[in-house]
Amino acid sequence: MDGYHKIWKVLATIICLVIFILNCFLGVGIFWTLLLCFSLWGSFLLFTRRNKKPNFTKKLNEYGIKLDELNEFPAIAKNAIVRRKLSNGAYSNLLMRQLRLVNDEFNINYNDEMEIVNRLIYLAHEYYKNVKKIKNNYNENIYNNFTAIDEFSEHLSDLKKEYSKIMVGNDGENRVANSVKGLGDVISNSNVWNDYGDGHTNRNQQDVILISQRGIFIFEVKNWTTSRYIEETQSGYLIGRDKYNNKTHFVNVAQQSLNHKKAIGNLLSDNLSMDGESGEIMNNVHSLIVNANDNCRVLSHRDTIFNVSELSERLLEYPICFNPNEVAQIVHIITASQVSEQNRNHYIFNEELIPNLPLVERCLRFIHDTGQSIR
């Protein structure tokens, strides 16, 4: 109870006592006096109860959340899915499906990521408005709802880290693609099925592929911004180290390169028919490692690892092995064999979501704190 309601409660008590005493002195029957006082007191309680609604907007402002920041907030209240009762046993799972940000064909249940913010705000409003009711009916299902929110907060944190890594990786891949685009046809973020042996078939993703008359070049791009130098070991591992010689990365690039070459080579061998020397397609598929960070030096310079600044010049050293028609066929086969978007396993980022991540996090913090006050 805030100070305003406390003052009115004291005043109402004093008024009722004064009326009771006056009526006693005036000789009014004690029954009617008590009835009048209880009626006045009851009216006051009803008045304060109706006016003592949670100030949701004010509470949101304490968390830096403004309703006018949200898209179509009133429309969310009409959403039948969001308005499911808190006692619904499947609600927590439903919530996680609604809020999940990973592109999984079994879990993708949203069209616009800003809707996530609106749903969070609506959910917070329902919890905040019904705090007392929820406290009185607290059960495992409601606990699971708040647990789902906390799990989503962790998921969002992972997404932010993943987003940062992906943006750095994309920058490196774009540099590589731009440096070789004058040498032939470039395919970025290629993804084809590959037979890994023992009956195991799965996706194989290639950062950048160059298809030219000099061969098919598959680039595994490393843009390790935390590394100051990298070296490839004899066993095929690529190690990144910072300026203090601490290990920042440790990747089996030999296996990566082998899988890339096998995936593209087998795809073309099964679908391409050539005459002469070019018929040995696997001999003309080259899987290379590219360092895209200018501030990172390559110490052990083997034939399979290049700096992006020297890549174009080095590729011109390879002899011509395909004619233009063969190049066109290869491009068509690879592009036509791409794994569908629904079957890829990667994050989707919307231009509207990333700038609003701080708002989403504030909403989550508000819901979390509301949950803590209820438990």
C-alpha positions in Angstrom: 0.0 0.0 0.0 1.4 3.4 -1.0 1.4 6.6 1.1 -1.7 8.0 -0.6 -3.8 5.0 0.3 -2.4 4.9 3.9 -3.5 8.5 4.5 -7.0 7.9 3.2 -7.2 4.7 5.4 -6.3 6.7 8.5 -8.8 9.5 7.6 -11.5 7.0 6.9 -10.9 5.3 10.3 -11.0 8.7 12.1 -14.2 9.7 10.3 -15.9 6.4 11.2 -14.9 6.7 14.8 -16.1 10.3 15.0 -19.5 9.3 13.5 -19.7 6.4 15.9 -19.0 8.6 18.9 -21.4 11.4 17.8 -24.2 8.9 17.1 -23.7 7.4 20.6 -24.0 10.9 22.2 -27.1 11.7 20.0 -28.8 8.5 21.2 -28.8 6.8 17.8 -29.2 3.0 18.1 -25.9 1.2 18.2 -27.0 -1.2 15.5 -27.6 1.5 13.0 -24.4 3.3 14.1 -22.3 0.2 13.5 -24.1 -0.5 10.2 -23.3 3.0 9.0 -19.6 2.8 10.0 -19.1 -0.6 8.4 -20.8 0.7 5.3 -18.5 3.7 5.1 -15.5 1.5 5.8 -16.5 -1.0 3.2 -17.1 1.7 0.6 -13.6 3.0 1.3 -12.1 -0.5 0.8 -13.9 -1.0 -2.4 -12.8 2.4 -3.6 -9.1 1.9 -2.8 -9.2 -1.7 -4.2 -10.5 -0.4 -7.6 -8.0 2.4 -7.7 -5.1 0.5 -6.4 -4.3 -1.1 -9.8 -0.6 -1.7 -10.6 0.8 1.3 -12.5 2.2 -0.9 -15.3 3.4 2.0 -17.5 5.3 3.6 -14.5 6.8 0.2 -13.6 8.0 -0.3 -17.2 9.6 3.2 -17.2 11.7 2.1 -14.3 13.2 -0.5 -16.5 13.7 1.9 -19.4 10.8 0.4 -21.4 8.3 2.8 -23.1 5.1 1.4 -24.7 5.4 3.8 -27.6 8.6 2.0 -28.6 6.7 -1.1 -29.4 5.0 -2.0 -32.7 1.3 -2.6 -32.6 1.2 -3.3 -28.9 -2.7 -3.2 -28.6 -2.9 -5.9 -31.4 -1.0 -8.3 -29.2 -3.8 -8.3 -26.6 -6.1 -9.8 -29.3 -3.7 -12.7 -30.1 -5.4 -15.8 -29.0 -2.1 -17.8 -28.7 -0.5 -15.3 -26.4 -3.6 -15.0 -24.2 -3.6 -18.7 -23.2 -4.2 -19.1 -19.5 -1.2 -19.2 -17.2 -2.4 -22.6 -15.9 -2.0 -24.2 -19.3 0.4 -27.0 -18.9 1.8 -26.6 -22.5 2.3 -22.9 -22.1 6.0 -22.9 -21.3 6.8 -25.0 -24.4 4.5 -22.9 -26.5 6.3 -19.8 -25.3 9.7 -21.2 -26.1 8.5 -22.1 -29.6 7.1 -18.6 -30.1 10.3 -16.9 -29.0 12.9 -19.3 -30.5 15.3 -17.5 -32.8 17.0 -20.5 -34.4 15.9 -21.4 -38.0 14.6 -24.9 -37.3 11.8 -26.1 -39.5 10.2 -27.7 -36.5 10.4 -24.7 -34.3 10.1 -21.6 -36.4 6.8 -20.0 -35.4 7.1 -16.3 -36.1 7.1 -13.9 -39.0 8.4 -10.7 -37.5 11.0 -10.6 -34.7 9.6 -7.4 -33.3 6.5 -9.4 -32.5 8.7 -11.1 -29.9 9.1 -7.8 -28.1 5.4 -7.2 -28.1 4.6 -10.7 -26.8 7.1 -10.3 -24.0 5.5 -7.0 -23.0 2.1 -8.4 -23.1 3.2 -11.4 -21.0 4.8 -9.0 -18.5 1.6 -7.0 -18.3 -0.4 -10.2 -17.5 2.0 -11.3 -14.8 2.2 -7.8 -13.3 -1.5 -7.2 -13.3 -2.3 -10.6 -11.7 0.5 -10.8 -9.2 -1.8 -11.5 -6.3 -3.9 -14.1 -8.2 -0.8 -15.9 -9.3 0.7 -15.9 -5.8 -2.5 -17.5 -4.5 -2.5 -20.1 -7.3 1.2 -20.6 -7.7 2.0 -24.0 -9.2 4.5 -25.9 -11.2 3.1 -24.7 -14.5 3.5 -21.1 -13.6 7.0 -21.8 -12.3 7.8 -23.4 -15.7 6.6 -20.3 -17.4 9.2 -18.1 -15.6 11.8 -20.8 -16.1 11.1 -20.7 -19.8 11.7 -16.9 -19.8 15.0 -17.4 -18.0 16.0 -20.0 -20.5 15.1 -17.7 -23.3 17.3 -15.0 -21.7 20.3 -17.4 -21.8 19.4 -18.2 -25.4 19.3 -14.5 -26.3 22.8 -14.1 -24.7 24.1 -16.9 -26.9 22.5 -15.4 -29.9 24.3 -12.1 -29.3 27.6 -13.8 -29.1 26.8 -15.9 -32.2 25.7 -12.8 -34.1 29.0 -11.0 -33.3 31.0 -14.0 -34.6 28.9 -14.3 -37.7 29.3 -10.7 -38.5 33.1 -11.0 -38.2 33.0 -14.1 -40.3 30.8 -12.5 -42.9 33.2 -9.6 -43.2 36.1 -12.0 -43.9 34.1 -14.0 -46.4 33.0 -10.9 -48.3 36.6 -9.8 -48.5 37.6 -13.1 -50.0 34.7 -13.1 -52.5 35.4 -9.6 -53.6 39.1 -10.4 -54.1 38.5 -13.3 -56.5 35.3 -12.3 -58.3 37.2 -11.1 -61.3 38.6 -14.6 -61.8 35.4 -16.5 -62.4 32.0 -17.3 -60.8 31.7 -17.0 -57.0 29.3 -18.8 -54.8 29.1 -17.7 -51.1 27.8 -19.8 -48.2 27.4 -22.9 -50.3 25.7 -25.8 -48.6 25.5 -29.3 -50.1 24.9 -32.8 -48.8 28.0 -34.9 -48.1 28.6 -38.6 -47.4 30.8 -38.7 -44.4 31.1 -42.5 -44.5 29.6 -45.3 -42.4 26.1 -44.4 -43.8 26.4 -40.9 -42.3 25.1 -38.1 -44.6 24.9 -34.5 -43.5 25.3 -30.9 -44.7 28.6 -29.5 -45.7 29.0 -25.7 -45.7 31.6 -24.0 -47.8 32.4 -20.3 -47.1 33.3 -19.2 -50.6 33.7 -21.2 -53.9 35.4 -19.9 -57.0 34.6 -21.7 -60.3 37.1 -20.7 -63.0 38.9 -22.1 -66.0 41.9 -22.7 -63.7 39.9 -25.0 -61.4 37.4 -25.1 -58.6 38.6 -23.4 -55.4 36.9 -23.9 -52.1 38.0 -21.3 -49.5 37.7 -21.9 -45.8 37.9 -18.3 -44.5 39.4 -17.5 -41.1 38.9 -13.9 -39.8 40.3 -14.4 -36.3 40.3 -10.8 -35.0 41.6 -11.9 -31.6 44.7 -13.6 -33.1 47.9 -11.9 -34.0 49.4 -14.8 -35.9 48.3 -18.2 -37.1 50.2 -21.4 -38.0 49.3 -24.7 -39.4 50.7 -27.8 -37.7 52.0 -30.9 -39.5 49.0 -32.7 -38.2 46.7 -30.3 -40.0 45.5 -28.1 -37.1 45.3 -24.4 -37.5 46.3 -22.5 -34.3 45.7 -18.9 -33.6 47.6 -17.0 -30.9 47.2 -13.5 -29.4 50.0 -11.0 -28.8 50.8 -12.8 -25.4 51.2 -16.1 -27.3 48.0 -17.4 -25.7 46.0 -19.8 -27.9 42.8 -18.2 -29.3 41.8 -20.8 -31.8 42.5 -24.5 -32.5 40.8 -26.0 -35.6 41.3 -29.2 -37.6 41.5 -27.4 -40.9 42.9 -30.5 -42.7 39.7 -32.4 -42.0 37.6 -29.4 -42.9 39.4 -29.1 -46.2 39.1 -32.8 -46.9 35.3 -32.7 -46.3 34.9 -29.6 -48.5 36.8 -31.2 -51.4 35.0 -34.5 -51.0 31.5 -32.9 -50.9 32.1 -30.8 -54.1 34.2 -33.3 -55.9 31.7 -36.2 -55.4 28.8 -34.0 -56.4 30.5 -33.0 -59.7 31.8 -36.6 -60.4 28.2 -37.9 -60.1 26.7 -35.2 -62.3 29.4 -34.0 -64.7 30.7 -35.8 -67.8 33.9 -34.5 -69.3 36.5 -35.7 -71.9 40.2 -35.6 -71.7 42.3 -34.5 -68.8 39.5 -32.4 -67.3 37.6 -35.7 -66.7 39.6 -36.2 -63.5 37.5 -33.7 -61.7 38.8 -34.3 -58.2 42.3 -33.2 -59.3 41.0 -29.8 -60.2 39.1 -29.2 -56.9 41.3 -27.3 -54.5 40.4 -26.7 -50.9 42.4 -23.7 -49.5 42.6 -21.8 -46.2 42.5 -18.0 -46.3 43.5 -15.6 -43.6 41.2 -12.6 -43.9 42.7 -10.6 -41.0 45.4 -8.1 -42.2 46.6 -7.8 -38.6 47.2 -11.5 -38.3 50.4 -13.0 -39.8 50.7 -16.5 -41.2 53.9 -18.0 -39.8 54.0 -21.5 -41.4 53.2 -20.7 -45.0 52.2 -23.9 -46.6 50.7 -24.3 -50.1 47.2 -24.6 -48.7 47.0 -21.4 -46.7 47.0 -17.8 -48.1 46.5 -14.3 -47.0 43.6 -12.6 -48.7 45.8 -9.8 -50.0 47.8 -12.3 -52.1 45.0 -14.7 -53.0 44.2 -13.4 -56.5 47.8 -13.4 -57.6 48.5 -16.9 -56.3 45.4 -18.4 -58.1 46.7 -17.1 -61.4 49.6 -19.6 -61.0 47.2 -22.5 -61.5 47.0 -23.8 -65.1 43.8 -23.7 -67.2 41.9 -26.9 -67.0 38.3 -26.1 -67.9 36.7 -24.5 -70.9 33.9 -21.9 -70.6 31.1 -24.4 -71.2 32.5 -26.7 -68.5 32.6 -23.8 -66.1 29.0 -23.0 -66.8 28.0 -26.7 -66.2 29.8 -26.8 -62.9 28.2 -23.5 -61.7 24.8 -24.9 -62.6 25.3 -28.2 -60.8 26.6 -26.6 -57.6 23.8 -23.9 -57.4 21.1 -26.5 -58.2 22.3 -28.8 -55.5 22.1 -26.4 -52.6 20.5 -27.6 -49.4 17.1 -25.9 -48.9 16.9 -23.0 -46.4 14.6 -25.0 -44.2 17.2 -27.8 -43.8 20.1 -25.5 -43.0 21.2 -25.1 -39.4 22.1 -21.5 -38.8 20.8 -18.4 -37.2 18.4 -15.9 -38.9 19.0 -12.3 -38.1 16.4 -9.6 -39.0 17.4 -6.0 -39.4 14.7 -4.9 -36.9 15.7 -7.4 -34.2 19.4 -6.7 -33.6 19.0 -2.9 -32.9 16.1 -3.8 -30.5 18.0 -6.5 -28.5 18.5 -4.1 -25.6 14.8 -3.5 -25.4 14.1 -7.2 -25.5 16.7 -7.7 -22.7 15.0 -5.0 -20.5 11.6 -6.8 -21.0 13.1 -10.1 -20.0 14.7 -8.5 -16.9 11.3 -7.0 -15.9 9.6 -10.4 -16.3 12.3 -12.2 -14.4 12.0 -9.7 -11.5 8.3 -10.1 -11.5 8.7 -13.8 -11.3 11.1 -13.5 -8.4 8.5 -11.3 -6.5 5.8 -14.0 -7.0 7.9 -17.0 -6.1 
